Amino acid sequence: MSRSLRRELLGWLVLPLTAVVSYNVWNSYSDARETADLLTDRTLISSARSIAENIHESDGVIQAPIPPSALEMFATDDRDHVIYRVNGPRGELVAGYPDTLPPPETPTNFRHIYFKGSYRGEAVRAVALAQPVVSATGKSGEALVIVGQTLRSHDRLVNNLWLRALRDEMLLVAVAGILALLGLRRGLTPLLRLRDEVRQRGPDTLEPLDTTDVQTELRPLVTALNEALAQVQRQVAAQRRFVANAAHQLRTPLALLKAQVGVGLRAPDAPAARESLTAAGATVEGMTRLSNQLLSLARAEQGSALLHREKVDFNALCRDAVEDLAIMAVERGIDLGFDGAPAPLQVNGHPTLLREMATNLVENALRYTPKGGTVTARVRAAGGSTVTLRVEDDGPGIPADEREKVFERFYRRLGTGIEGTGLGLAVVKEIVSSHEGEIELADNAPPPGLLVKVTLPALEA
């Protein structure tokens, strides 16, 4: 089921408002009942007192003439039934209806009580009032005055007050909902405009979105989109560089390979053909190494966020890389050594790329170290938070003004007489950067030679 931001925001605005309105309506109904009860009670007590004022004793007889005003005050269009009764001090009926409902208790000393009941099947609200009767000889007791009224006008007043409040509250909710909908439509316009701008972009348009007129709440979204576009742009650029580099670097070896194969095919005898095949094999080997380095460079250029990482024993990984190059060291007459840490050193990284990094560093050292020289790889823990790989050789080294250039792709130092792809240190630099590490070049101590130091974050225990 699709979700609508407009509906959700409108719901979060209208539903709480509806809850508040419901509470207000309930309060309005309670207030309406209290108002109607108050008006009814005041009318009842006024009528009862008007009747009570006319109660007197004459010649030993209690008399209670009912003034017309006592009943006229109940006159309404609802034609409520008004019932009343006057009892003398001994409980005798003096005036009124004999079947008028009695109060739950008998008041005394001018007190009055309100109560509810029914009269001939209709709900009644009534008041009972105690009225002292004074005769010529003194106080002769208290008369009881009961006045009641059916609740037609009472209920109509409650409904009028409550329905008016309900109408006002519902109108408020409707107006608030319409205004909220209009406000949401206007407030979501920048988001819809941003959507349209993204939709209208071509597949090659990766420029960042303009954040000048973007609201504060939308700015993090636009910033995240710009970061995503920048990441895509970096990936596209990396792929284009890889294709360009591969095409440029493979063109010459392929042409050379084709020429060598052609020479071998035209060779007059087997030794000449074998020589051509040997040269072709060396070219294929160089192309294989170039392809592997290009693939490693492309993988490292993906960045740290896209690398599949796992727990790696950096000490064992570097030892294995050195052991794999032992034959190359023997063939070149170079003393290759490994000085590892006494315990495993764990890092969080891509094992294939890290091994490629160690292999490239040691292999570069072997290529540039003269026969009879020494190459040593050392792995150590540095302060518990980092691990280091130091590759030391006693070759010609790298002048200080060229140490930044050697990390550029396909850069080769002149005058060394060493063949290579020019990608070794570029690959190492990308791999180290993708693992949030650092690499630095320095003079070996004691000279001559080069020291390459790689520092990587250690994996927390």
PyMOL commands that set and color helices and strands:
alter all, ss='L'
color gray80, all
select helices_A, chain A and resi 5-52+68-72+152-187+189-200+219-266+270-300+304-306+314-324+326-332+351-368+400-402+405-407+424-434
alter helices_A, ss='H'
color red, helices_A
select strands_A, chain A and resi 56-58+61-63+82-87+93-96+112-119+122-135+138-150+310-313+335-339+346-349+374-382+386-393+438-443+450-457
alter strands_A, ss='S'
color yellow, strands_A
deselect
rebuild
show_as cartoon
